[in-house]
Amino acid sequence: MLTEDFLNYFQTERNKSDLTVSSYKVDLEEFEKFFDSLNEGITWTNVDESVVREWVVYLMEHDHMKPTSVNRKLSALRSFFRYLQRRQLIDRNPMARVTGPKKQKVLPAFVREGDMDQLLGQLDEDDSYEGVLAKTAIQMLYLTGMRRAEILSLCDGDVDFVNRQIKVTGKRNKQRLVPFGNELEEQLRLYLNARSEQFGIGFDHLLINKKAEPLTPGQLTRLVKAELSTVTMQQKRSPHVLRHTFATAMLNNGADLSAIQKLLGHASLATTQIYTHVSFEELKDAYQNAHPRS
């Protein structure tokens, strides 16, 4: 039998694991069962690309299979038909012009503006050094869109209060200037005063933990997660979520996409465009929740 010969070759000569061979066996049997059910005299040696595409549609619409699982099954077919072609059992590979379904893009998680307003209001109530540090870190991430590594690498000299801008060193050491407004200026001055009162002066890094050491990536992540947990139940509550929140808020309030790209330090506008999908999802939700005939 062709499939048995292939699986034996696949395991012994290609040295594939038992798990891979077993998975391919199931995939091939499922496809064979599918084209047999069509009752059109289809065999492994005369199947064409239209049947494969029809199977893909069946898997996604009838079995509700995700693109990742469908593409794994198509990988089994590709290996099998290449094997048949090398053995000259088929003249033409039916997989040559078959492309698998695209993976669904995972939209970036973000926090709604109302929830951020609530969080920042809550942080005002804690005037301890840790509380001031927490609000400063949250505000910097939310109001500038910086990455975790970027904010942690900042030095005092990177903050220009005269021109209200921060010199940010991003990926591949590319630098950019990010502006800030009254709210962040006031918070930064409040933080620097609190830091000076607590530890004195002479620090290499801007953000200092309660042990007078530079804030670490883990500490910042835990800080953000703990604070966001008070206003949102969403699963993702990381510093990067605040970067997404910054971009989404900017877009929702009329900012140009190319301006957001520069502020985020994206090399390509295509990377920034994912936020248009986020905003559209919000628009869609608002329509479905508000329109009486939606």
BAFI-3210 file (N, C-alpha, C; in Angstrom, 3 decimals, decimal comma, padded with zeros to 6 digits):
// residues 294
n [1|2|3|4|5|6|7|8|9|10|11|12|13|14|15|16|17|18|19|20|21|22|23|24|25|26|27|28|29|30|31|32|33|34|35|36|37|38|39|40|41|42|43|44|45|46|47|48|49|50|51|52|53|54|55|56|57|58|59|60|61|62|63|64|65|66|67|68|69|70|71|72|73|74|75|76|77|78|79|80|81|82|83|84|85|86|87|88|89|90|91|92|93|94|95|96|97|98|99|100|101|102|103|104|105|106|107|108|109|110|111|112|113|114|115|116|117|118|119|120|121|122|123|124|125|126|127|128|129|130|131|132|133|134|135|136|137|138|139|140|141|142|143|144|145|146|147|148|149|150|151|152|153|154|155|156|157|158|159|160|161|162|163|164|165|166|167|168|169|170|171|172|173|174|175|176|177|178|179|180|181|182|183|184|185|186|187|188|189|190|191|192|193|194|195|196|197|198|199|200|201|202|203|204|205|206|207|208|209|210|211|212|213|214|215|216|217|218|219|220|221|222|223|224|225|226|227|228|229|230|231|232|233|234|235|236|237|238|239|240|241|242|243|244|245|246|247|248|249|250|251|252|253|254|255|256|257|258|259|260|261|262|263|264|265|266|267|268|269|270|271|272|273|274|275|276|277|278|279|280|281|282|283|284|285|286|287|288|289|290|291|292|293|294]
n.u [000,846|000,534|000,658|001,583|004,089|005,309|005,275|006,904|009,318|009,625|010,104|012,299|014,310|014,284|014,464|012,483|010,538|008,551|006,204|005,812|005,525|003,233|001,362|001,365|000,364|-002,287|-003,192|-002,963|-004,702|-007,106|-007,399|-007,566|-009,927|-011,647|-011,485|-012,402|-015,039|-016,182|-016,894|-015,933|-014,140|-011,553|-008,085|-004,895|-003,071|-004,294|-005,450|-006,261|-005,389|-007,739|-009,287|-007,776|-007,961|-010,682|-010,847|-009,474|-011,260|-013,380|-012,233|-011,931|-014,455|-016,364|-015,153|-014,179|-011,486|-008,359|-006,136|-003,410|-003,483|-004,572|-002,570|-000,546|-001,531|-001,528|001,167|001,868|000,667|002,182|004,745|004,186|003,265|005,530|007,175|005,828|006,164|008,940|009,258|008,162|005,458|003,440|002,665|002,397|002,603|000,040|000,103|001,553|000,499|-000,990|-001,798|-001,643|-004,108|-003,970|-002,442|-004,279|-004,036|-002,826|-004,304|-002,904|-002,966|-004,589|-005,225|-008,204|-008,947|-010,464|-010,036|-007,316|-007,299|-008,593|-006,716|-004,427|-005,464|-005,841|-003,187|-002,304|-002,941|-001,029|001,683|004,173|007,680|007,813|005,251|005,292|007,307|006,061|003,858|005,237|006,659|004,499|003,175|005,170|005,468|002,870|002,416|004,420|004,967|007,215|009,437|009,993|012,775|013,826|012,903|014,073|016,747|017,159|018,842|019,297|020,122|018,964|016,484|015,020|014,033|013,709|013,102|011,148|011,377|012,402|015,332|015,530|016,900|016,597|015,893|018,695|020,331|019,287|018,410|015,826|013,708|011,328|008,486|007,048|004,344|002,709|001,670|003,317|005,737|005,372|005,078|007,567|009,286|008,337|008,977|011,839|012,466|011,504|013,170|015,656|015,343|015,065|017,371|019,492|021,846|023,396|023,042|023,248|021,157|017,761|015,362|015,027|015,071|013,667|015,899|017,851|018,951|019,281|016,157|014,936|014,203|012,387|011,302|010,005|008,103|006,574|005,626|004,011|002,138|000,901|-000,317|-001,997|-003,707|-005,552|-007,423|-008,175|-009,191|-008,006|-005,863|-003,228|-000,947|001,327|004,381|004,574|001,945|001,112|002,505|001,162|-001,273|-000,749|-000,273|-002,759|-004,493|-003,482|-004,053|-006,840|-007,499|-006,983|-004,340|-001,799|-000,838|001,826|003,139|002,768|004,254|006,878|007,091|006,939|009,163|009,203|010,525|009,212|006,211|004,248|004,329|003,243|000,671|-000,984|-002,366|-004,478|-006,220|-006,886|-008,312|-010,422|-011,656|-012,603|-014,402|-016,197|-017,174|-018,453|-020,459|-021,940|-022,833|-024,348|-026,048|-029,429|-030,201|-028,094]
n.v [-001,188|002,249|004,378|003,043|002,178|004,644|005,707|003,896|004,340|007,003|006,831|005,064|005,766|008,545|009,014|009,850|010,683|008,460|009,712|011,733|010,191|008,744|010,842|011,758|009,485|009,424|011,834|011,303|009,136|010,387|012,185|010,403|009,044|011,175|011,814|009,413|009,467|011,156|009,729|009,637|008,140|008,706|008,369|007,913|008,383|009,887|012,108|015,579|019,125|020,517|018,852|018,714|021,357|021,451|019,764|021,231|023,356|021,897|020,973|023,364|024,584|022,582|020,957|022,934|023,632|025,024|027,289|026,595|023,851|022,814|023,449|021,819|019,302|019,569|019,641|016,983|015,858|017,107|016,015|013,342|013,343|014,308|012,155|010,205|011,367|011,283|008,560|008,221|007,698|009,421|011,951|014,631|016,890|017,365|019,208|021,362|023,881|024,535|026,440|026,885|027,865|031,185|032,057|033,256|036,604|037,622|039,950|042,786|043,052|045,516|048,191|049,781|053,300|054,469|052,670|053,044|055,692|055,341|053,724|055,402|057,364|055,935|055,413|057,852|058,011|056,770|057,858|056,961|056,063|053,784|053,853|056,246|055,633|053,493|054,770|056,547|054,830|053,463|055,640|056,559|054,413|054,282|056,883|057,366|055,117|053,533|050,670|047,949|047,419|049,781|051,824|051,012|051,376|054,052|057,071|059,796|062,010|061,572|062,618|065,487|068,306|070,920|070,972|069,163|066,332|062,928|061,093|058,168|054,949|052,484|049,304|047,680|049,756|052,129|055,511|057,703|060,568|061,207|063,016|064,630|065,609|068,014|066,446|064,146|065,442|066,692|064,394|063,134|065,022|064,957|062,328|062,353|064,096|062,615|060,385|061,544|062,456|060,019|058,480|060,138|061,522|060,866|058,666|056,169|055,175|056,031|054,964|053,672|051,059|050,091|049,311|050,967|050,313|049,788|049,457|046,262|044,125|042,075|043,105|045,424|044,270|042,758|044,824|046,302|044,325|043,837|046,320|046,726|044,634|045,554|046,946|045,598|042,435|041,081|038,672|039,251|041,379|043,157|045,196|045,625|045,612|048,116|049,652|048,928|049,990|052,723|053,209|052,493|054,290|056,704|056,420|056,164|058,687|060,294|060,501|060,472|057,620|057,312|059,028|057,742|055,480|056,548|057,425|055,016|053,767|051,931|050,109|049,599|050,670|048,829|047,254|048,919|049,170|047,206|048,212|049,551|047,539|046,828|049,087|048,965|046,644|047,523|049,431|047,783|046,273|048,299|049,016|046,621|046,412|048,685|049,324|048,896|047,072|045,451]
n.w [000,000|-000,806|001,116|003,396|002,563|002,200|004,844|006,139|004,801|005,535|008,237|008,550|006,617|006,561|009,161|011,037|013,953|016,040|016,829|014,901|012,586|013,264|013,429|010,757|009,532|010,464|009,313|006,544|006,293|006,950|004,826|002,686|003,333|003,008|000,186|-000,825|-000,005|-001,805|-004,001|-006,673|-008,020|-007,260|-006,645|-004,960|-006,959|-008,896|-007,814|-007,665|-007,359|-006,806|-005,252|-002,938|-002,078|-001,620|000,527|002,456|002,840|003,905|006,313|007,689|007,724|008,361|010,340|011,905|012,146|013,111|011,325|011,809|012,443|010,103|008,247|009,197|008,506|005,740|005,343|005,731|003,467|001,456|001,841|001,305|-001,394|-002,688|-002,293|-003,830|-006,322|-006,660|-006,879|-009,282|-009,521|-009,844|-012,246|-011,867|-009,206|-006,997|-004,969|-005,677|-006,348|-004,178|-001,432|002,060|004,577|005,907|008,979|011,728|012,709|015,810|017,714|019,337|022,882|024,896|027,234|028,148|027,841|029,914|032,005|032,391|033,274|035,709|037,026|037,203|038,811|041,174|041,858|042,664|045,306|046,825|048,403|049,048|048,463|046,837|045,755|044,288|042,469|041,130|039,872|038,239|036,509|035,263|034,064|032,310|030,533|029,476|028,482|026,670|025,135|025,222|025,054|027,383|027,839|026,912|028,630|030,998|030,518|030,552|031,455|033,801|032,312|029,859|029,884|028,886|030,223|029,427|026,658|026,756|026,090|025,549|025,164|023,538|023,384|021,148|019,561|018,049|018,739|017,787|017,963|019,151|019,559|021,968|022,689|025,633|027,851|030,097|032,233|032,502|032,908|035,422|036,998|036,684|037,825|040,431|041,070|040,861|042,926|045,106|044,913|045,374|048,021|049,266|048,615|047,962|045,587|042,301|040,496|037,915|036,425|035,578|036,756|039,905|042,275|045,533|046,890|046,179|043,760|040,169|038,557|037,697|034,795|035,542|037,924|036,984|035,300|037,132|038,729|036,923|036,214|038,683|039,231|036,982|037,368|039,138|037,733|035,434|034,083|032,073|030,464|029,622|031,062|030,899|030,624|027,873|027,066|027,862|026,061|023,732|024,481|024,558|021,781|020,660|021,938|020,938|018,186|018,242|019,034|016,924|015,897|013,378|011,484|010,627|012,356|014,788|014,246|014,228|016,878|018,261|017,315|015,254|012,551|010,192|008,596|008,318|010,585|012,471|011,553|012,562|014,674|013,584|013,107|015,682|016,498|014,708|015,570|018,026|017,118|015,800|017,931|019,361|017,586|017,407|020,002|020,370|018,191|017,293|015,349|014,815]
ca.u [000,000|001,397|000,872|002,411|005,460|005,811|005,502|008,080|010,455|009,689|010,658|013,605|015,318|014,295|014,723|011,479|010,109|007,305|005,083|005,607|005,003|001,859|000,542|001,236|-000,508|-003,659|-003,513|-003,144|-005,927|-008,242|-007,565|-008,026|-011,337|-012,385|-011,685|-013,239|-016,441|-016,682|-017,397|-015,593|-013,056|-010,270|-007,066|-003,708|-002,290|-004,979|-006,034|-005,735|-005,349|-009,083|-009,749|-007,052|-008,561|-012,007|-010,611|-009,117|-012,520|-014,130|-011,602|-012,114|-015,863|-017,104|-014,459|-013,778|-010,072|-007,573|-005,152|-002,182|-003,721|-004,763|-001,258|000,203|-002,040|-001,049|002,586|001,910|000,372|003,315|005,812|003,743|003,227|006,920|007,640|005,236|006,760|010,305|009,135|007,530|004,117|002,548|003,337|002,293|002,344|-001,163|000,324|002,434|-000,145|-001,883|-001,259|-002,456|-004,771|-003,104|-002,671|-004,975|-003,178|-003,221|-004,325|-002,242|-003,829|-004,419|-006,123|-009,065|-008,551|-011,162|-009,351|-006,037|-007,606|-008,880|-005,460|-003,567|-006,103|-005,541|-001,775|-002,118|-003,212|000,136|002,776|005,452|008,613|007,400|004,054|005,701|008,036|005,084|003,104|006,165|006,907|003,257|002,940|006,168|005,119|001,576|002,417|005,478|004,996|008,533|009,569|010,518|014,233|014,141|012,663|015,021|018,100|017,220|019,605|018,714|020,457|018,142|015,240|015,245|012,866|013,579|012,394|010,145|011,583|013,248|016,164|015,302|017,742|015,770|016,530|019,886|020,902|018,724|017,887|014,724|013,258|009,903|008,035|006,111|003,578|002,687|001,380|004,502|006,773|005,101|005,345|009,012|009,896|007,931|009,768|013,243|012,540|011,330|014,387|016,730|015,076|015,205|018,689|020,522|022,045|024,522|022,634|023,443|019,866|016,662|014,437|015,769|014,164|013,741|017,227|018,762|019,566|018,468|014,978|015,217|013,073|011,405|010,626|009,084|006,995|005,723|004,982|002,937|001,103|000,166|-001,156|-003,050|-004,658|-006,578|-008,428|-008,556|-009,071|-007,429|-004,758|-001,942|-000,841|002,769|004,784|004,306|000,524|001,008|002,985|000,013|-002,312|-000,318|-000,490|-004,197|-005,077|-003,061|-004,798|-008,252|-007,681|-006,725|-002,936|-001,425|-000,159|003,279|003,639|002,819|005,400|008,114|007,110|007,198|010,453|009,033|011,268|008,277|004,843|003,397|004,279|002,343|-000,691|-001,810|-003,223|-005,719|-007,115|-007,384|-009,333|-011,595|-012,345|-013,345|-015,523|-017,138|-017,830|-019,351|-021,610|-022,751|-023,428|-025,190|-027,046|-030,567|-030,399|-026,803]
ca.v [000,000|003,412|005,139|002,243|002,245|005,985|005,860|003,086|005,122|008,237|006,546|004,401|006,478|009,961|009,009|010,647|010,105|007,691|010,649|012,375|009,165|008,466|012,000|011,739|008,359|009,883|012,861|010,658|008,336|011,306|012,705|009,291|008,852|012,294|011,715|008,225|009,832|011,929|008,743|010,093|007,314|009,357|007,571|008,691|008,701|010,810|013,226|016,857|020,210|020,963|017,974|019,135|022,615|021,133|019,177|022,341|024,039|020,985|020,968|024,646|024,931|021,485|020,534|024,158|023,466|026,253|027,278|025,890|022,407|022,504|023,512|020,626|018,202|019,792|019,280|015,525|015,595|017,544|015,010|012,110|013,497|014,386|010,769|009,559|011,940|010,742|007,166|008,313|007,121|010,481|012,842|016,019|017,002|018,178|020,207|022,409|025,202|024,624|027,185|026,684|029,057|032,063|032,072|034,441|037,517|037,860|041,384|043,131|043,386|046,876|048,565|050,894|054,591|054,662|051,860|053,695|056,868|054,834|053,245|056,531|058,009|055,106|055,531|059,145|057,878|056,195|058,828|056,352|056,033|052,704|054,307|057,260|054,893|052,727|055,667|057,084|053,781|053,250|056,805|056,619|053,395|054,612|058,186|057,462|053,923|052,898|049,261|047,708|047,590|051,186|052,623|050,600|051,838|055,511|057,789|061,109|062,927|061,316|063,370|066,913|069,024|072,190|070,718|068,139|065,165|061,869|060,410|056,736|054,052|051,322|048,111|047,909|051,028|053,287|056,492|058,563|061,520|061,058|064,173|064,384|066,790|068,506|065,408|063,332|066,309|066,819|063,118|062,900|065,909|064,414|061,110|062,692|064,650|061,495|059,563|062,297|062,430|058,640|057,879|061,086|061,718|060,142|057,374|056,007|054,882|056,885|054,258|053,000|050,335|050,464|048,970|051,939|049,664|049,970|048,594|045,153|043,756|041,311|044,000|046,279|043,435|042,450|046,075|046,600|043,292|044,036|047,520|046,515|043,660|046,252|047,587|044,756|040,995|040,450|037,763|039,908|042,607|043,365|046,514|045,746|045,937|049,577|050,162|048,774|050,909|054,034|053,290|052,430|055,558|057,727|056,226|056,444|060,121|061,031|060,609|059,891|056,333|057,478|059,665|056,676|054,650|057,211|057,442|053,655|053,287|050,819|050,272|049,501|051,118|047,634|046,808|049,831|049,070|046,259|048,971|049,908|046,395|046,932|050,130|048,490|045,692|048,340|050,021|046,703|045,965|049,404|048,909|045,464|046,642|049,884|049,446|047,994|046,039|044,829]
ca.w [000,000|-000,985|002,351|004,299|002,042|002,489|006,280|006,458|004,285|006,313|009,552|008,508|005,821|006,939|010,612|011,727|015,230|016,046|016,959|013,590|011,668|013,678|013,042|009,297|009,207|010,707|008,318|005,243|006,356|006,927|003,466|001,850|003,670|002,425|-001,274|-001,070|000,230|-002,941|-004,978|-008,020|-008,528|-006,968|-005,962|-004,640|-008,157|-009,825|-007,079|-008,129|-006,362|-006,439|-004,167|-001,744|-001,631|-001,089|001,853|003,340|003,167|004,777|007,629|008,370|007,897|008,997|011,570|012,622|012,450|013,025|010,234|012,195|012,338|008,682|007,596|009,592|007,685|004,377|005,347|005,537|002,049|000,630|001,950|000,659|-002,847|-003,158|-002,299|-005,005|-007,533|-006,788|-007,317|-010,608|-009,451|-010,319|-013,196|-011,426|-007,771|-006,783|-003,925|-006,206|-006,347|-003,015|-000,286|003,258|005,116|006,690|010,421|012,205|013,456|017,194|017,941|020,601|024,020|025,385|028,321|027,731|028,413|031,183|033,014|032,683|034,097|037,049|037,618|037,549|039,954|042,344|042,204|043,326|046,733|047,496|048,299|049,435|047,336|045,932|045,052|043,300|041,427|040,349|038,999|037,238|035,510|034,513|033,203|031,231|029,535|028,864|027,815|025,659|024,290|025,230|025,390|028,725|027,852|026,658|029,834|032,039|030,167|030,603|032,474|034,083|031,224|028,668|030,042|028,620|030,708|028,704|025,394|027,044|025,244|026,105|024,167|023,728|022,588|020,850|019,011|017,225|019,204|017,077|018,902|018,729|020,563|022,266|023,477|026,731|028,206|031,474|033,218|032,748|033,470|036,854|037,665|036,678|038,827|041,728|041,289|041,097|044,281|046,044|044,838|046,031|049,457|049,755|048,410|047,582|044,143|041,717|039,931|036,473|035,812|036,019|037,641|040,981|043,164|046,954|047,403|045,562|042,602|038,964|038,434|036,786|033,932|036,311|038,869|036,244|034,835|038,283|039,132|035,965|036,327|039,938|039,128|035,981|037,911|039,924|036,861|034,306|034,290|030,891|030,785|029,409|031,849|030,889|030,129|026,437|026,926|027,970|024,764|022,834|024,958|024,067|020,333|020,395|022,385|019,975|016,942|018,502|019,234|015,688|015,492|012,086|011,659|010,458|013,573|015,796|013,870|014,685|018,340|018,737|016,833|014,318|011,302|009,081|008,879|008,362|011,976|013,186|011,022|013,313|015,594|012,891|013,306|017,050|016,531|013,985|016,444|018,989|016,390|015,534|019,204|019,702|016,687|017,774|021,321|020,414|017,132|017,581|014,315|014,521]
c.u [000,883|001,682|001,756|003,870|006,094|006,166|006,714|009,360|010,700|010,365|012,074|014,659|015,396|014,475|013,762|010,998|008,806|006,087|004,770|004,992|003,546|000,911|000,312|000,301|-001,976|-004,086|-003,789|-004,420|-007,166|-008,484|-008,076|-009,512|-012,196|-012,587|-012,442|-014,725|-017,041|-017,247|-017,149|-014,412|-011,679|-009,356|-005,869|-002,952|-003,016|-005,649|-005,437|-005,901|-006,734|-009,633|-009,065|-007,671|-009,942|-011,888|-010,275|-010,377|-013,338|-013,559|-011,916|-013,582|-016,657|-016,485|-013,994|-012,312|-009,327|-006,546|-003,883|-002,341|-003,893|-003,417|-000,381|-000,228|-001,563|000,434|002,761|001,654|001,551|004,443|005,442|003,772|004,620|007,528|007,105|005,863|008,178|010,288|008,449|006,171|003,047|003,346|003,410|001,913|001,127|-000,991|001,103|001,813|-001,162|-001,169|-002,211|-003,114|-003,812|-003,470|-003,371|-004,018|-003,737|-003,157|-003,681|-003,230|-003,556|-005,451|-006,927|-008,710|-009,207|-010,505|-008,001|-006,247|-007,858|-007,596|-004,589|-004,140|-005,811|-004,109|-001,460|-002,224|-002,026|001,322|004,104|006,384|008,199|006,173|004,378|006,441|007,054|004,334|003,991|006,399|005,680|003,011|003,919|005,858|003,867|001,621|003,511|005,515|006,346|008,447|010,143|012,014|014,622|013,979|013,673|016,442|018,254|018,102|018,943|018,935|019,650|016,823|015,555|013,987|012,638|012,753|011,295|010,238|012,545|014,034|016,112|016,231|016,993|016,562|017,655|020,487|020,431|018,092|016,759|014,356|011,751|009,466|007,159|005,469|003,641|002,573|002,611|005,638|006,595|005,440|006,835|009,721|009,567|008,770|011,214|013,440|012,440|012,574|015,541|016,574|015,352|016,650|019,817|020,648|023,162|024,179|022,858|022,118|018,767|015,796|015,208|014,779|014,396|015,066|018,300|019,553|018,692|017,306|015,262|014,007|011,981|010,620|009,616|007,871|006,035|004,961|003,779|001,795|000,248|-000,785|-002,289|-004,108|-005,774|-007,669|-008,865|-008,319|-008,409|-006,156|-003,402|-001,919|000,647|003,111|004,469|002,829|000,325|001,541|001,852|-001,092|-002,022|-000,664|-001,974|-004,876|-004,720|-003,878|-006,263|-008,531|-007,146|-005,291|-002,703|-000,600|001,358|003,901|003,762|004,006|006,706|008,207|007,445|008,562|010,345|009,805|010,331|006,894|003,904|003,269|003,279|000,889|-001,573|-002,740|-004,496|-006,720|-007,699|-008,518|-010,592|-012,377|-013,154|-014,588|-016,612|-017,913|-018,845|-020,619|-022,540|-023,460|-024,472|-026,296|-028,185|-030,749|-029,096|-026,838]
c.v [001,240|004,140|004,363|002,264|003,591|006,139|005,056|003,802|006,350|007,997|005,991|005,216|007,962|010,139|009,913|009,921|009,332|008,622|011,323|011,390|008,855|009,592|012,018|010,616|008,760|010,893|012,240|009,822|009,223|011,839|011,618|009,021|009,947|012,103|010,447|008,577|010,617|011,031|009,174|009,314|007,897|008,397|008,480|009,129|009,614|011,992|014,539|017,930|020,662|020,140|018,377|020,413|022,383|020,542|020,263|023,083|023,200|021,017|022,244|024,954|023,852|021,097|021,722|024,107|024,781|026,143|026,508|024,378|021,981|022,481|022,321|019,426|018,341|019,458|017,778|015,182|015,977|016,513|013,744|012,227|013,707|012,989|010,033|010,064|011,410|009,296|007,068|007,612|008,155|011,384|014,270|016,054|017,905|019,270|021,415|023,804|025,352|025,385|027,000|027,976|029,875|031,987|033,375|035,306|037,706|039,354|041,707|043,516|044,818|047,136|049,778|052,163|054,834|053,892|052,467|054,932|056,444|054,417|054,410|057,319|057,259|055,307|056,854|059,029|057,327|057,142|058,282|056,346|054,970|053,117|055,318|056,595|054,151|053,633|056,231|056,064|053,549|054,402|056,858|055,617|053,794|055,895|058,341|056,261|053,227|051,409|049,137|047,977|049,053|052,036|052,281|051,088|053,354|056,014|059,148|062,068|062,711|062,084|064,859|067,683|070,334|072,002|069,668|066,966|064,202|061,234|058,914|055,941|052,744|050,142|048,505|049,288|052,248|054,237|057,313|059,485|061,390|062,237|063,750|065,700|067,130|067,389|064,578|064,185|066,438|065,535|062,823|063,775|065,411|063,184|061,437|063,313|063,543|060,620|060,241|062,276|061,048|058,162|058,878|061,180|060,809|058,772|057,345|055,792|055,768|056,184|053,380|052,320|050,715|050,095|049,886|051,318|049,890|048,976|047,515|044,858|043,003|042,177|044,895|045,489|043,117|043,680|046,370|045,599|043,502|045,229|047,337|045,543|044,327|046,860|046,717|043,288|040,305|039,696|038,445|041,242|042,937|044,794|046,700|046,051|047,458|050,257|050,070|049,762|052,332|054,193|053,322|053,735|056,685|057,639|056,588|057,937|060,955|061,167|059,922|058,628|056,469|058,148|058,627|055,758|055,239|057,195|056,072|053,132|052,075|051,098|050,313|049,964|049,923|047,103|047,638|049,630|048,083|047,002|049,467|048,777|046,421|047,936|049,690|047,488|046,430|048,939|048,984|046,339|047,037|049,338|047,781|045,656|047,750|049,905|048,435|046,889|045,310|043,357]
c.w [000,000|000,317|003,330|003,866|002,376|003,963|006,736|006,008|005,157|007,661|009,471|007,768|006,167|008,444|011,385|012,989|015,076|016,085|015,624|012,610|011,996|013,264|011,534|008,852|009,362|009,635|006,947|005,212|006,296|005,519|002,533|002,091|003,042|000,922|-001,657|-000,948|-000,932|-004,038|-006,418|-008,598|-008,291|-006,227|-005,659|-005,883|-009,148|-009,113|-007,588|-007,056|-005,926|-005,273|-002,854|-001,189|-001,021|000,314|002,879|003,790|004,140|006,199|008,409|008,654|008,632|010,338|012,422|013,050|012,258|011,903|010,564|012,031|010,884|007,969|007,976|008,761|006,236|004,257|005,128|004,077|001,160|000,654|001,194|-000,858|-003,435|-003,260|-003,531|-006,296|-007,744|-007,264|-008,681|-010,643|-009,821|-011,250|-012,662|-009,946|-007,538|-005,722|-004,422|-006,132|-005,211|-001,904|000,891|003,714|005,960|008,160|010,805|013,012|014,857|017,445|019,283|021,687|024,455|026,475|027,875|028,499|029,771|032,306|033,388|033,546|035,543|037,753|038,070|038,725|041,244|042,815|042,870|044,845|047,523|047,334|048,827|048,223|046,317|045,120|043,976|042,144|040,519|039,386|037,902|036,126|034,642|033,556|032,042|030,134|028,760|028,041|026,768|024,717|024,255|025,545|026,801|028,787|027,678|027,913|030,925|031,757|030,262|031,745|032,711|032,921|029,957|028,710|029,927|029,030|029,950|027,436|025,548|026,062|025,913|024,970|024,461|022,824|022,394|020,329|018,057|017,487|018,410|018,097|018,290|019,877|020,726|023,136|024,656|027,148|029,681|032,507|033,540|033,319|034,994|037,602|037,735|037,721|040,240|042,065|041,616|042,478|045,329|046,069|045,556|047,548|050,050|049,724|048,131|046,067|043,649|041,171|038,419|035,754|036,394|037,056|038,627|041,919|044,624|047,606|046,828|044,410|041,370|038,926|037,395|035,899|034,684|037,274|038,156|035,772|035,972|038,752|038,234|036,099|037,568|039,830|038,124|036,487|038,706|039,050|035,680|034,632|033,092|031,249|030,664|030,147|032,008|030,483|028,649|026,168|027,019|026,714|023,744|023,206|024,487|022,584|019,988|020,785|021,412|018,698|017,131|018,668|018,077|015,247|014,154|012,309|011,537|011,678|014,687|015,524|014,401|016,204|018,913|018,325|015,943|013,036|010,102|009,505|008,992|009,787|012,764|012,779|011,767|014,265|014,917|013,036|014,710|017,114|015,802|014,825|017,501|018,339|016,147|016,805|019,569|018,855|017,124|019,109|021,308|019,362|017,332|016,552|013,982|014,862]
res [m|l|t|e|d|f|l|n|y|f|q|t|e|r|n|k|s|d|l|t|v|s|s|y|k|v|d|l|e|e|f|e|k|f|f|d|s|l|n|e|g|i|t|w|t|n|v|d|e|s|v|v|r|e|w|v|v|y|l|m|e|h|d|h|m|k|p|t|s|v|n|r|k|l|s|a|l|r|s|f|f|r|y|l|q|r|r|q|l|i|d|r|n|p|m|a|r|v|t|g|p|k|k|q|k|v|l|p|a|f|v|r|e|g|d|m|d|q|l|l|g|q|l|d|e|d|d|s|y|e|g|v|l|a|k|t|a|i|q|m|l|y|l|t|g|m|r|r|a|e|i|l|s|l|c|d|g|d|v|d|f|v|n|r|q|i|k|v|t|g|k|r|n|k|q|r|l|v|p|f|g|n|e|l|e|e|q|l|r|l|y|l|n|a|r|s|e|q|f|g|i|g|f|d|h|l|l|i|n|k|k|a|e|p|l|t|p|g|q|l|t|r|l|v|k|a|e|l|s|t|v|t|m|q|q|k|r|s|p|h|v|l|r|h|t|f|a|t|a|m|l|n|n|g|a|d|l|s|a|i|q|k|l|l|g|h|a|s|l|a|t|t|q|i|y|t|h|v|s|f|e|e|l|k|d|a|y|q|n|a|h|p|r|s]
***
